[in-house]
Amino acid sequence: MQEALSSILEFGFQEFSLNRIQATTDLDSSRSISTLRRLGFQEEGILRQYGYWKGKFHDVRCFSLLQSDQAAGVYRAS
């Protein structure tokens, strides 16, 4: 998963000149959270009742990666 996400991030920043890429996870999704952190994403906080599935609203964790993080060496593509 990390390799696939790295390719997508690189494509987004280089080909589309995106400034920000955002990701959300379930609150307790430790594997997804670990993958995002390894790629340099920073946790921004909890989005209350942001997600809706299985007939109810759920809180999610919000992460972001900025193009300036890539320039500063925070982003790790490989």
mmCIF file of the N, C-alpha and C atoms, coordinates in Angstrom:
data_MODEL
# 
_entry.id   MODEL 
# 
loop_
_atom_site.group_PDB 
_atom_site.id 
_atom_site.type_symbol 
_atom_site.label_atom_id 
_atom_site.label_alt_id 
_atom_site.label_comp_id 
_atom_site.label_asym_id 
_atom_site.label_entity_id 
_atom_site.label_seq_id 
_atom_site.pdbx_PDB_ins_code 
_atom_site.Cartn_x 
_atom_site.Cartn_y 
_atom_site.Cartn_z 
_atom_site.occupancy 
_atom_site.B_iso_or_equiv 
_atom_site.pdbx_formal_charge 
_atom_site.auth_seq_id 
_atom_site.auth_comp_id 
_atom_site.auth_asym_id 
_atom_site.auth_atom_id 
_atom_site.pdbx_PDB_model_num 
ATOM 1   N N  . MET A 1 1  ? 0.820   -1.189 0.000   1.00 0.00 ? 1  MET A N  1 
ATOM 2   C CA . MET A 1 1  ? 0.000   0.000  0.000   1.00 0.00 ? 1  MET A CA 1 
ATOM 3   C C  . MET A 1 1  ? 0.865   1.255  0.000   1.00 0.00 ? 1  MET A C  1 
ATOM 4   N N  . GLN A 1 2  ? 1.943   1.227  0.772   1.00 0.00 ? 2  GLN A N  1 
ATOM 5   C CA . GLN A 1 2  ? 2.800   2.411  0.857   1.00 0.00 ? 2  GLN A CA 1 
ATOM 6   C C  . GLN A 1 2  ? 3.389   2.752  -0.514  1.00 0.00 ? 2  GLN A C  1 
ATOM 7   N N  . GLU A 1 3  ? 3.786   1.732  -1.267  1.00 0.00 ? 3  GLU A N  1 
ATOM 8   C CA . GLU A 1 3  ? 4.370   1.970  -2.590  1.00 0.00 ? 3  GLU A CA 1 
ATOM 9   C C  . GLU A 1 3  ? 3.339   2.581  -3.541  1.00 0.00 ? 3  GLU A C  1 
ATOM 10  N N  . ALA A 1 4  ? 2.118   2.073  -3.498  1.00 0.00 ? 4  ALA A N  1 
ATOM 11  C CA . ALA A 1 4  ? 1.051   2.614  -4.353  1.00 0.00 ? 4  ALA A CA 1 
ATOM 12  C C  . ALA A 1 4  ? 0.742   4.064  -3.985  1.00 0.00 ? 4  ALA A C  1 
ATOM 13  N N  . LEU A 1 5  ? 0.613   4.340  -2.694  1.00 0.00 ? 5  LEU A N  1 
ATOM 14  C CA . LEU A 1 5  ? 0.335   5.710  -2.254  1.00 0.00 ? 5  LEU A CA 1 
ATOM 15  C C  . LEU A 1 5  ? 1.470   6.657  -2.615  1.00 0.00 ? 5  LEU A C  1 
ATOM 16  N N  . SER A 1 6  ? 2.695   6.184  -2.517  1.00 0.00 ? 6  SER A N  1 
ATOM 17  C CA . SER A 1 6  ? 3.846   7.018  -2.882  1.00 0.00 ? 6  SER A CA 1 
ATOM 18  C C  . SER A 1 6  ? 3.761   7.460  -4.329  1.00 0.00 ? 6  SER A C  1 
ATOM 19  N N  . SER A 1 7  ? 3.386   6.534  -5.201  1.00 0.00 ? 7  SER A N  1 
ATOM 20  C CA . SER A 1 7  ? 3.257   6.860  -6.626  1.00 0.00 ? 7  SER A CA 1 
ATOM 21  C C  . SER A 1 7  ? 2.143   7.864  -6.856  1.00 0.00 ? 7  SER A C  1 
ATOM 22  N N  . ILE A 1 8  ? 1.035   7.689  -6.180  1.00 0.00 ? 8  ILE A N  1 
ATOM 23  C CA . ILE A 1 8  ? -0.090  8.615  -6.321  1.00 0.00 ? 8  ILE A CA 1 
ATOM 24  C C  . ILE A 1 8  ? 0.291   10.000 -5.819  1.00 0.00 ? 8  ILE A C  1 
ATOM 25  N N  . LEU A 1 9  ? 0.980   10.066 -4.678  1.00 0.00 ? 9  LEU A N  1 
ATOM 26  C CA . LEU A 1 9  ? 1.406   11.358 -4.129  1.00 0.00 ? 9  LEU A CA 1 
ATOM 27  C C  . LEU A 1 9  ? 2.356   12.068 -5.074  1.00 0.00 ? 9  LEU A C  1 
ATOM 28  N N  . GLU A 1 10 ? 3.318   11.339 -5.572  1.00 0.00 ? 10 GLU A N  1 
ATOM 29  C CA . GLU A 1 10 ? 4.293   11.920 -6.495  1.00 0.00 ? 10 GLU A CA 1 
ATOM 30  C C  . GLU A 1 10 ? 3.585   12.460 -7.739  1.00 0.00 ? 10 GLU A C  1 
ATOM 31  N N  . PHE A 1 11 ? 2.660   11.682 -8.267  1.00 0.00 ? 11 PHE A N  1 
ATOM 32  C CA . PHE A 1 11 ? 1.909   12.103 -9.448  1.00 0.00 ? 11 PHE A CA 1 
ATOM 33  C C  . PHE A 1 11 ? 1.099   13.365 -9.145  1.00 0.00 ? 11 PHE A C  1 
ATOM 34  N N  . GLY A 1 12 ? 0.420   13.386 -8.016  1.00 0.00 ? 12 GLY A N  1 
ATOM 35  C CA . GLY A 1 12 ? -0.394  14.541 -7.650  1.00 0.00 ? 12 GLY A CA 1 
ATOM 36  C C  . GLY A 1 12 ? 0.416   15.817 -7.496  1.00 0.00 ? 12 GLY A C  1 
ATOM 37  N N  . PHE A 1 13 ? 1.559   15.703 -6.826  1.00 0.00 ? 13 PHE A N  1 
ATOM 38  C CA . PHE A 1 13 ? 2.386   16.893 -6.598  1.00 0.00 ? 13 PHE A CA 1 
ATOM 39  C C  . PHE A 1 13 ? 3.098   17.343 -7.869  1.00 0.00 ? 13 PHE A C  1 
ATOM 40  N N  . GLN A 1 14 ? 3.595   16.409 -8.663  1.00 0.00 ? 14 GLN A N  1 
ATOM 41  C CA . GLN A 1 14 ? 4.389   16.781 -9.833  1.00 0.00 ? 14 GLN A CA 1 
ATOM 42  C C  . GLN A 1 14 ? 3.542   17.069 -11.071 1.00 0.00 ? 14 GLN A C  1 
ATOM 43  N N  . GLU A 1 15 ? 2.589   16.201 -11.371 1.00 0.00 ? 15 GLU A N  1 
ATOM 44  C CA . GLU A 1 15 ? 1.825   16.343 -12.610 1.00 0.00 ? 15 GLU A CA 1 
ATOM 45  C C  . GLU A 1 15 ? 0.661   17.321 -12.487 1.00 0.00 ? 15 GLU A C  1 
ATOM 46  N N  . PHE A 1 16 ? 0.039   17.392 -11.332 1.00 0.00 ? 16 PHE A N  1 
ATOM 47  C CA . PHE A 1 16 ? -1.108  18.269 -11.140 1.00 0.00 ? 16 PHE A CA 1 
ATOM 48  C C  . PHE A 1 16 ? -0.777  19.504 -10.310 1.00 0.00 ? 16 PHE A C  1 
ATOM 49  N N  . SER A 1 17 ? 0.450   19.610 -9.836  1.00 0.00 ? 17 SER A N  1 
ATOM 50  C CA . SER A 1 17 ? 0.893   20.732 -9.011  1.00 0.00 ? 17 SER A CA 1 
ATOM 51  C C  . SER A 1 17 ? -0.033  20.977 -7.827  1.00 0.00 ? 17 SER A C  1 
ATOM 52  N N  . LEU A 1 18 ? -0.512  19.881 -7.213  1.00 0.00 ? 18 LEU A N  1 
ATOM 53  C CA . LEU A 1 18 ? -1.354  20.008 -6.034  1.00 0.00 ? 18 LEU A CA 1 
ATOM 54  C C  . LEU A 1 18 ? -0.558  20.622 -4.892  1.00 0.00 ? 18 LEU A C  1 
ATOM 55  N N  . ASN A 1 19 ? -1.200  21.413 -4.086  1.00 0.00 ? 19 ASN A N  1 
ATOM 56  C CA . ASN A 1 19 ? -0.549  21.983 -2.911  1.00 0.00 ? 19 ASN A CA 1 
ATOM 57  C C  . ASN A 1 19 ? -0.787  21.139 -1.675  1.00 0.00 ? 19 ASN A C  1 
ATOM 58  N N  . ARG A 1 20 ? -1.932  20.453 -1.630  1.00 0.00 ? 20 ARG A N  1 
ATOM 59  C CA . ARG A 1 20 ? -2.324  19.721 -0.431  1.00 0.00 ? 20 ARG A CA 1 
ATOM 60  C C  . ARG A 1 20 ? -3.031  18.428 -0.821  1.00 0.00 ? 20 ARG A C  1 
ATOM 61  N N  . ILE A 1 21 ? -2.674  17.360 -0.136  1.00 0.00 ? 21 ILE A N  1 
ATOM 62  C CA . ILE A 1 21 ? -3.365  16.083 -0.276  1.00 0.00 ? 21 ILE A CA 1 
ATOM 63  C C  . ILE A 1 21 ? -3.834  15.694 1.119   1.00 0.00 ? 21 ILE A C  1 
ATOM 64  N N  . GLN A 1 22 ? -5.113  15.369 1.217   1.00 0.00 ? 22 GLN A N  1 
ATOM 65  C CA . GLN A 1 22 ? -5.730  15.062 2.509   1.00 0.00 ? 22 GLN A CA 1 
ATOM 66  C C  . GLN A 1 22 ? -6.212  13.626 2.529   1.00 0.00 ? 22 GLN A C  1 
ATOM 67  N N  . ALA A 1 23 ? -6.141  13.002 3.710   1.00 0.00 ? 23 ALA A N  1 
ATOM 68  C CA . ALA A 1 23 ? -6.637  11.639 3.898   1.00 0.00 ? 23 ALA A CA 1 
ATOM 69  C C  . ALA A 1 23 ? -7.372  11.557 5.220   1.00 0.00 ? 23 ALA A C  1 
ATOM 70  N N  . THR A 1 24 ? -8.378  10.705 5.268   1.00 0.00 ? 24 THR A N  1 
ATOM 71  C CA . THR A 1 24 ? -9.081  10.451 6.518   1.00 0.00 ? 24 THR A CA 1 
ATOM 72  C C  . THR A 1 24 ? -9.068  8.957  6.801   1.00 0.00 ? 24 THR A C  1 
ATOM 73  N N  . THR A 1 25 ? -9.103  8.606  8.087   1.00 0.00 ? 25 THR A N  1 
ATOM 74  C CA . THR A 1 25 ? -9.138  7.208  8.501   1.00 0.00 ? 25 THR A CA 1 
ATOM 75  C C  . THR A 1 25 ? -10.161 7.043  9.622   1.00 0.00 ? 25 THR A C  1 
ATOM 76  N N  . ASP A 1 26 ? -10.548 5.792  9.855   1.00 0.00 ? 26 ASP A N  1 
ATOM 77  C CA . ASP A 1 26 ? -11.316 5.486  11.065  1.00 0.00 ? 26 ASP A CA 1 
ATOM 78  C C  . ASP A 1 26 ? -10.452 5.881  12.255  1.00 0.00 ? 26 ASP A C  1 
ATOM 79  N N  . LEU A 1 27 ? -11.065 6.175  13.355  1.00 0.00 ? 27 LEU A N  1 
ATOM 80  C CA . LEU A 1 27 ? -10.316 6.593  14.544  1.00 0.00 ? 27 LEU A CA 1 
ATOM 81  C C  . LEU A 1 27 ? -9.291  5.555  14.989  1.00 0.00 ? 27 LEU A C  1 
ATOM 82  N N  . ASP A 1 28 ? -9.622  4.287  14.879  1.00 0.00 ? 28 ASP A N  1 
ATOM 83  C CA . ASP A 1 28 ? -8.755  3.227  15.405  1.00 0.00 ? 28 ASP A CA 1 
ATOM 84  C C  . ASP A 1 28 ? -8.069  2.403  14.329  1.00 0.00 ? 28 ASP A C  1 
ATOM 85  N N  . SER A 1 29 ? -7.957  2.911  13.123  1.00 0.00 ? 29 SER A N  1 
ATOM 86  C CA . SER A 1 29 ? -7.344  2.173  12.028  1.00 0.00 ? 29 SER A CA 1 
ATOM 87  C C  . SER A 1 29 ? -5.817  2.323  12.079  1.00 0.00 ? 29 SER A C  1 
ATOM 88  N N  . SER A 1 30 ? -5.195  1.581  12.972  1.00 0.00 ? 30 SER A N  1 
ATOM 89  C CA . SER A 1 30 ? -3.760  1.751  13.246  1.00 0.00 ? 30 SER A CA 1 
ATOM 90  C C  . SER A 1 30 ? -2.884  1.498  12.023  1.00 0.00 ? 30 SER A C  1 
ATOM 91  N N  . ARG A 1 31 ? -3.236  0.562  11.181  1.00 0.00 ? 31 ARG A N  1 
ATOM 92  C CA . ARG A 1 31 ? -2.411  0.284  9.993   1.00 0.00 ? 31 ARG A CA 1 
ATOM 93  C C  . ARG A 1 31 ? -2.459  1.446  9.001   1.00 0.00 ? 31 ARG A C  1 
ATOM 94  N N  . SER A 1 32 ? -3.641  1.991  8.780   1.00 0.00 ? 32 SER A N  1 
ATOM 95  C CA . SER A 1 32 ? -3.765  3.132  7.874   1.00 0.00 ? 32 SER A CA 1 
ATOM 96  C C  . SER A 1 32 ? -3.052  4.356  8.437   1.00 0.00 ? 32 SER A C  1 
ATOM 97  N N  . ILE A 1 33 ? -3.204  4.587  9.722   1.00 0.00 ? 33 ILE A N  1 
ATOM 98  C CA . ILE A 1 33 ? -2.542  5.717  10.383  1.00 0.00 ? 33 ILE A CA 1 
ATOM 99  C C  . ILE A 1 33 ? -1.028  5.580  10.278  1.00 0.00 ? 33 ILE A C  1 
ATOM 100 N N  . SER A 1 34 ? -0.506  4.391  10.515  1.00 0.00 ? 34 SER A N  1 
ATOM 101 C CA . SER A 1 34 ? 0.941   4.149  10.420  1.00 0.00 ? 34 SER A CA 1 
ATOM 102 C C  . SER A 1 34 ? 1.457   4.398  9.010   1.00 0.00 ? 34 SER A C  1 
ATOM 103 N N  . THR A 1 35 ? 0.710   3.934  8.017   1.00 0.00 ? 35 THR A N  1 
ATOM 104 C CA . THR A 1 35 ? 1.121   4.130  6.625   1.00 0.00 ? 35 THR A CA 1 
ATOM 105 C C  . THR A 1 35 ? 1.182   5.611  6.289   1.00 0.00 ? 35 THR A C  1 
ATOM 106 N N  . LEU A 1 36 ? 0.174   6.355  6.669   1.00 0.00 ? 36 LEU A N  1 
ATOM 107 C CA . LEU A 1 36 ? 0.161   7.796  6.385   1.00 0.00 ? 36 LEU A CA 1 
ATOM 108 C C  . LEU A 1 36 ? 1.319   8.506  7.082   1.00 0.00 ? 36 LEU A C  1 
ATOM 109 N N  . ARG A 1 37 ? 1.561   8.163  8.322   1.00 0.00 ? 37 ARG A N  1 
ATOM 110 C CA . ARG A 1 37 ? 2.676   8.800  9.059   1.00 0.00 ? 37 ARG A CA 1 
ATOM 111 C C  . ARG A 1 37 ? 4.019   8.468  8.429   1.00 0.00 ? 37 ARG A C  1 
ATOM 112 N N  . ARG A 1 38 ? 4.208   7.222  7.974   1.00 0.00 ? 38 ARG A N  1 
ATOM 113 C CA . ARG A 1 38 ? 5.467   6.846  7.306   1.00 0.00 ? 38 ARG A CA 1 
ATOM 114 C C  . ARG A 1 38 ? 5.678   7.664  6.035   1.00 0.00 ? 38 ARG A C  1 
ATOM 115 N N  . LEU A 1 39 ? 4.588   8.040  5.381   1.00 0.00 ? 39 LEU A N  1 
ATOM 116 C CA . LEU A 1 39 ? 4.689   8.834  4.161   1.00 0.00 ? 39 LEU A CA 1 
ATOM 117 C C  . LEU A 1 39 ? 4.857   10.326 4.435   1.00 0.00 ? 39 LEU A C  1 
ATOM 118 N N  . GLY A 1 40 ? 4.802   10.717 5.700   1.00 0.00 ? 40 GLY A N  1 
ATOM 119 C CA . GLY A 1 40 ? 5.031   12.111 6.058   1.00 0.00 ? 40 GLY A CA 1 
ATOM 120 C C  . GLY A 1 40 ? 3.773   12.908 6.334   1.00 0.00 ? 40 GLY A C  1 
ATOM 121 N N  . PHE A 1 41 ? 2.606   12.272 6.273   1.00 0.00 ? 41 PHE A N  1 
ATOM 122 C CA . PHE A 1 41 ? 1.365   12.983 6.584   1.00 0.00 ? 41 PHE A CA 1 
ATOM 123 C C  . PHE A 1 41 ? 1.377   13.421 8.045   1.00 0.00 ? 41 PHE A C  1 
ATOM 124 N N  . GLN A 1 42 ? 0.768   14.566 8.293   1.00 0.00 ? 42 GLN A N  1 
ATOM 125 C CA . GLN A 1 42 ? 0.626   15.080 9.649   1.00 0.00 ? 42 GLN A CA 1 
ATOM 126 C C  . GLN A 1 42 ? -0.840  15.019 10.050  1.00 0.00 ? 42 GLN A C  1 
ATOM 127 N N  . GLU A 1 43 ? -1.075  14.567 11.276  1.00 0.00 ? 43 GLU A N  1 
ATOM 128 C CA . GLU A 1 43 ? -2.438  14.504 11.765  1.00 0.00 ? 43 GLU A CA 1 
ATOM 129 C C  . GLU A 1 43 ? -2.915  15.909 12.104  1.00 0.00 ? 43 GLU A C  1 
ATOM 130 N N  . GLU A 1 44 ? -4.094  16.251 11.623  1.00 0.00 ? 44 GLU A N  1 
ATOM 131 C CA . GLU A 1 44 ? -4.659  17.579 11.879  1.00 0.00 ? 44 GLU A CA 1 
ATOM 132 C C  . GLU A 1 44 ? -5.732  17.549 12.948  1.00 0.00 ? 44 GLU A C  1 
ATOM 133 N N  . GLY A 1 45 ? -6.306  16.382 13.185  1.00 0.00 ? 45 GLY A N  1 
ATOM 134 C CA . GLY A 1 45 ? -7.318  16.298 14.228  1.00 0.00 ? 45 GLY A CA 1 
ATOM 135 C C  . GLY A 1 45 ? -8.451  15.367 13.864  1.00 0.00 ? 45 GLY A C  1 
ATOM 136 N N  . ILE A 1 46 ? -9.486  15.459 14.656  1.00 0.00 ? 46 ILE A N  1 
ATOM 137 C CA . ILE A 1 46 ? -10.669 14.624 14.511  1.00 0.00 ? 46 ILE A CA 1 
ATOM 138 C C  . ILE A 1 46 ? -11.771 15.443 13.840  1.00 0.00 ? 46 ILE A C  1 
ATOM 139 N N  . LEU A 1 47 ? -12.369 14.884 12.807  1.00 0.00 ? 47 LEU A N  1 
ATOM 140 C CA . LEU A 1 47 ? -13.531 15.498 12.173  1.00 0.00 ? 47 LEU A CA 1 
ATOM 141 C C  . LEU A 1 47 ? -14.763 14.790 12.720  1.00 0.00 ? 47 LEU A C  1 
ATOM 142 N N  . ARG A 1 48 ? -15.509 15.506 13.515  1.00 0.00 ? 48 ARG A N  1 
ATOM 143 C CA . ARG A 1 48 ? -16.652 14.920 14.212  1.00 0.00 ? 48 ARG A CA 1 
ATOM 144 C C  . ARG A 1 48 ? -17.790 14.625 13.240  1.00 0.00 ? 48 ARG A C  1 
ATOM 145 N N  . GLN A 1 49 ? -18.274 13.396 13.289  1.00 0.00 ? 49 GLN A N  1 
ATOM 146 C CA . GLN A 1 49 ? -19.379 12.904 12.473  1.00 0.00 ? 49 GLN A CA 1 
ATOM 147 C C  . GLN A 1 49 ? -19.202 13.247 10.999  1.00 0.00 ? 49 GLN A C  1 
ATOM 148 N N  . TYR A 1 50 ? -17.999 13.114 10.506  1.00 0.00 ? 50 TYR A N  1 
ATOM 149 C CA . TYR A 1 50 ? -17.646 13.445 9.124   1.00 0.00 ? 50 TYR A CA 1 
ATOM 150 C C  . TYR A 1 50 ? -18.021 12.313 8.169   1.00 0.00 ? 50 TYR A C  1 
ATOM 151 N N  . GLY A 1 51 ? -17.837 11.085 8.616   1.00 0.00 ? 51 GLY A N  1 
ATOM 152 C CA . GLY A 1 51 ? -18.139 9.938  7.769   1.00 0.00 ? 51 GLY A CA 1 
ATOM 153 C C  . GLY A 1 51 ? -19.517 9.375  8.057   1.00 0.00 ? 51 GLY A C  1 
ATOM 154 N N  . TYR A 1 52 ? -20.090 8.752  7.031   1.00 0.00 ? 52 TYR A N  1 
ATOM 155 C CA . TYR A 1 52 ? -21.399 8.127  7.209   1.00 0.00 ? 52 TYR A CA 1 
ATOM 156 C C  . TYR A 1 52 ? -21.375 6.761  6.540   1.00 0.00 ? 52 TYR A C  1 
ATOM 157 N N  . TRP A 1 53 ? -21.518 5.740  7.335   1.00 0.00 ? 53 TRP A N  1 
ATOM 158 C CA . TRP A 1 53 ? -21.621 4.386  6.818   1.00 0.00 ? 53 TRP A CA 1 
ATOM 159 C C  . TRP A 1 53 ? -22.376 3.514  7.814   1.00 0.00 ? 53 TRP A C  1 
ATOM 160 N N  . LYS A 1 54 ? -22.914 2.426  7.285   1.00 0.00 ? 54 LYS A N  1 
ATOM 161 C CA . LYS A 1 54 ? -23.712 1.493  8.082   1.00 0.00 ? 54 LYS A CA 1 
ATOM 162 C C  . LYS A 1 54 ? -24.822 2.203  8.856   1.00 0.00 ? 54 LYS A C  1 
ATOM 163 N N  . GLY A 1 55 ? -25.418 3.201  8.211   1.00 0.00 ? 55 GLY A N  1 
ATOM 164 C CA . GLY A 1 55 ? -26.583 3.853  8.773   1.00 0.00 ? 55 GLY A CA 1 
ATOM 165 C C  . GLY A 1 55 ? -26.355 4.854  9.884   1.00 0.00 ? 55 GLY A C  1 
ATOM 166 N N  . LYS A 1 56 ? -25.092 5.231  10.125  1.00 0.00 ? 56 LYS A N  1 
ATOM 167 C CA . LYS A 1 56 ? -24.856 6.249  11.150  1.00 0.00 ? 56 LYS A CA 1 
ATOM 168 C C  . LYS A 1 56 ? -23.591 7.048  10.860  1.00 0.00 ? 56 LYS A C  1 
ATOM 169 N N  . PHE A 1 57 ? -23.478 8.186  11.546  1.00 0.00 ? 57 PHE A N  1 
ATOM 170 C CA . PHE A 1 57 ? -22.317 9.057  11.380  1.00 0.00 ? 57 PHE A CA 1 
ATOM 171 C C  . PHE A 1 57 ? -21.171 8.592  12.277  1.00 0.00 ? 57 PHE A C  1 
ATOM 172 N N  . HIS A 1 58 ? -19.926 8.826  11.791  1.00 0.00 ? 58 HIS A N  1 
ATOM 173 C CA . HIS A 1 58 ? -18.726 8.416  12.527  1.00 0.00 ? 58 HIS A CA 1 
ATOM 174 C C  . HIS A 1 58 ? -17.698 9.540  12.522  1.00 0.00 ? 58 HIS A C  1 
ATOM 175 N N  . ASP A 1 59 ? -16.941 9.632  13.601  1.00 0.00 ? 59 ASP A N  1 
ATOM 176 C CA . ASP A 1 59 ? -15.792 10.534 13.651  1.00 0.00 ? 59 ASP A CA 1 
ATOM 177 C C  . ASP A 1 59 ? -14.650 9.908  12.869  1.00 0.00 ? 59 ASP A C  1 
ATOM 178 N N  . VAL A 1 60 ? -13.802 10.740 12.243  1.00 0.00 ? 60 VAL A N  1 
ATOM 179 C CA . VAL A 1 60 ? -12.635 10.250 11.509  1.00 0.00 ? 60 VAL A CA 1 
ATOM 180 C C  . VAL A 1 60 ? -11.422 11.108 11.851  1.00 0.00 ? 60 VAL A C  1 
ATOM 181 N N  . ARG A 1 61 ? -10.235 10.539 11.677  1.00 0.00 ? 61 ARG A N  1 
ATOM 182 C CA . ARG A 1 61 ? -8.981  11.294 11.827  1.00 0.00 ? 61 ARG A CA 1 
ATOM 183 C C  . ARG A 1 61 ? -8.632  11.921 10.477  1.00 0.00 ? 61 ARG A C  1 
ATOM 184 N N  . CYS A 1 62 ? -8.170  13.160 10.506  1.00 0.00 ? 62 CYS A N  1 
ATOM 185 C CA . CYS A 1 62 ? -7.801  13.877 9.293   1.00 0.00 ? 62 CYS A CA 1 
ATOM 186 C C  . CYS A 1 62 ? -6.282  14.061 9.257   1.00 0.00 ? 62 CYS A C  1 
ATOM 187 N N  . PHE A 1 63 ? -5.694  13.760 8.117   1.00 0.00 ? 63 PHE A N  1 
ATOM 188 C CA . PHE A 1 63 ? -4.257  13.912 7.892   1.00 0.00 ? 63 PHE A CA 1 
ATOM 189 C C  . PHE A 1 63 ? -4.043  14.723 6.627   1.00 0.00 ? 63 PHE A C  1 
ATOM 190 N N  . SER A 1 64 ? -2.909  15.417 6.536   1.00 0.00 ? 64 SER A N  1 
ATOM 191 C CA . SER A 1 64 ? -2.584  16.137 5.306   1.00 0.00 ? 64 SER A CA 1 
ATOM 192 C C  . SER A 1 64 ? -1.090  16.074 5.028   1.00 0.00 ? 64 SER A C  1 
ATOM 193 N N  . LEU A 1 65 ? -0.799  16.255 3.750   1.00 0.00 ? 65 LEU A N  1 
ATOM 194 C CA . LEU A 1 65 ? 0.575   16.352 3.277   1.00 0.00 ? 65 LEU A CA 1 
ATOM 195 C C  . LEU A 1 65 ? 0.608   17.530 2.317   1.00 0.00 ? 65 LEU A C  1 
ATOM 196 N N  . LEU A 1 66 ? 1.537   18.450 2.527   1.00 0.00 ? 66 LEU A N  1 
ATOM 197 C CA . LEU A 1 66 ? 1.635   19.644 1.689   1.00 0.00 ? 66 LEU A CA 1 
ATOM 198 C C  . LEU A 1 66 ? 2.792   19.529 0.722   1.00 0.00 ? 66 LEU A C  1 
ATOM 199 N N  . GLN A 1 67 ? 2.682   20.239 -0.385  1.00 0.00 ? 67 GLN A N  1 
ATOM 200 C CA . GLN A 1 67 ? 3.778   20.256 -1.342  1.00 0.00 ? 67 GLN A CA 1 
ATOM 201 C C  . GLN A 1 67 ? 5.050   20.793 -0.688  1.00 0.00 ? 67 GLN A C  1 
ATOM 202 N N  . SER A 1 68 ? 4.907   21.753 0.235   1.00 0.00 ? 68 SER A N  1 
ATOM 203 C CA . SER A 1 68 ? 6.081   22.300 0.928   1.00 0.00 ? 68 SER A CA 1 
ATOM 204 C C  . SER A 1 68 ? 6.719   21.249 1.846   1.00 0.00 ? 68 SER A C  1 
ATOM 205 N N  . ASP A 1 69 ? 5.932   20.276 2.324   1.00 0.00 ? 69 ASP A N  1 
ATOM 206 C CA . ASP A 1 69 ? 6.511   19.168 3.091   1.00 0.00 ? 69 ASP A CA 1 
ATOM 207 C C  . ASP A 1 69 ? 7.453   18.369 2.201   1.00 0.00 ? 69 ASP A C  1 
ATOM 208 N N  . GLN A 1 70 ? 7.055   18.181 0.966   1.00 0.00 ? 70 GLN A N  1 
ATOM 209 C CA . GLN A 1 70 ? 7.889   17.457 0.010   1.00 0.00 ? 70 GLN A CA 1 
ATOM 210 C C  . GLN A 1 70 ? 9.194   18.224 -0.228  1.00 0.00 ? 70 GLN A C  1 
ATOM 211 N N  . ALA A 1 71 ? 9.096   19.528 -0.425  1.00 0.00 ? 71 ALA A N  1 
ATOM 212 C CA . ALA A 1 71 ? 10.277  20.352 -0.671  1.00 0.00 ? 71 ALA A CA 1 
ATOM 213 C C  . ALA A 1 71 ? 11.209  20.370 0.543   1.00 0.00 ? 71 ALA A C  1 
ATOM 214 N N  . ALA A 1 72 ? 10.633  20.283 1.749   1.00 0.00 ? 72 ALA A N  1 
ATOM 215 C CA . ALA A 1 72 ? 11.431  20.299 2.985   1.00 0.00 ? 72 ALA A CA 1 
ATOM 216 C C  . ALA A 1 72 ? 11.980  18.921 3.339   1.00 0.00 ? 72 ALA A C  1 
ATOM 217 N N  . GLY A 1 73 ? 11.644  17.921 2.539   1.00 0.00 ? 73 GLY A N  1 
ATOM 218 C CA . GLY A 1 73 ? 12.150  16.580 2.801   1.00 0.00 ? 73 GLY A CA 1 
ATOM 219 C C  . GLY A 1 73 ? 11.316  15.772 3.779   1.00 0.00 ? 73 GLY A C  1 
ATOM 220 N N  . VAL A 1 74 ? 10.138  16.274 4.151   1.00 0.00 ? 74 VAL A N  1 
ATOM 221 C CA . VAL A 1 74 ? 9.267   15.545 5.068   1.00 0.00 ? 74 VAL A CA 1 
ATOM 222 C C  . VAL A 1 74 ? 8.636   14.369 4.336   1.00 0.00 ? 74 VAL A C  1 
ATOM 223 N N  . TYR A 1 75 ? 8.232   14.600 3.095   1.00 0.00 ? 75 TYR A N  1 
ATOM 224 C CA . TYR A 1 75 ? 7.573   13.581 2.280   1.00 0.00 ? 75 TYR A CA 1 
ATOM 225 C C  . TYR A 1 75 ? 8.599   12.537 1.856   1.00 0.00 ? 75 TYR A C  1 
ATOM 226 N N  . ARG A 1 76 ? 8.233   11.290 2.047   1.00 0.00 ? 76 ARG A N  1 
ATOM 227 C CA . ARG A 1 76 ? 9.119   10.182 1.687   1.00 0.00 ? 76 ARG A CA 1 
ATOM 228 C C  . ARG A 1 76 ? 8.445   9.323  0.633   1.00 0.00 ? 76 ARG A C  1 
ATOM 229 N N  . ALA A 1 77 ? 8.883   9.478  -0.615  1.00 0.00 ? 77 ALA A N  1 
ATOM 230 C CA . ALA A 1 77 ? 8.227   8.792  -1.733  1.00 0.00 ? 77 ALA A CA 1 
ATOM 231 C C  . ALA A 1 77 ? 8.504   7.307  -1.798  1.00 0.00 ? 77 ALA A C  1 
ATOM 232 N N  . SER A 1 78 ? 9.592   6.845  -1.259  1.00 0.00 ? 78 SER A N  1 
ATOM 233 C CA . SER A 1 78 ? 9.885   5.420  -1.406  1.00 0.00 ? 78 SER A CA 1 
ATOM 234 C C  . SER A 1 78 ? 9.939   4.719  -0.081  1.00 0.00 ? 78 SER A C  1 
# 
